[in-house]
């Protein structure tokens, strides 16, 4: 059940951008809260589920390090690199296209940090359900960003086609790593 709730959270997420395009700020905010709430609830509940995997106790320590780092990076990419108010509160698209910081690394850095967060959550919780749920939610997240990348962002941001040619979608390249490091200085 928790896996389905998380998938539904990813399935309604593209409506957030559609509401931006249509200029419906109240619905944009409602969908954003519902999507994040469903995904967050599903993650917590799946992590707390039983039965547990048989793992050595020491994996919890690197699990916590990975989890904390990934939550920091996800928060940084989604709420610091992007202009918070324009992206999540105001009507219309979130302002100008961001090509610096973690968005110089890949076009959708949140997917990288989400994948790390799933690994950390599996190691910390030891929940068997997280193995399946994490993989399913990662696939759902990739489908979501493909929809953003191909159909929504090209309509929302002038210059997005050039950004697609210059910056990898999900897997950093040597050039994109260098561009990210340069922009963070």
Secondary structure by P-SEA (a helix, b strand, c coil): caaaaaaaaaaaaaaaaaaaaaccaaaaaaaaaaaaaaaaaaaaaaaaccccccccccaaaaaaaaaaaaaaaaaaacccccccccccccccccccccccccccccccaaaaaaaaaaaaaaaaaccaaaaaaaaaaaaaaaaaaaaaacccccccccaaaaaaaccccccccaaaaaaaaaaac
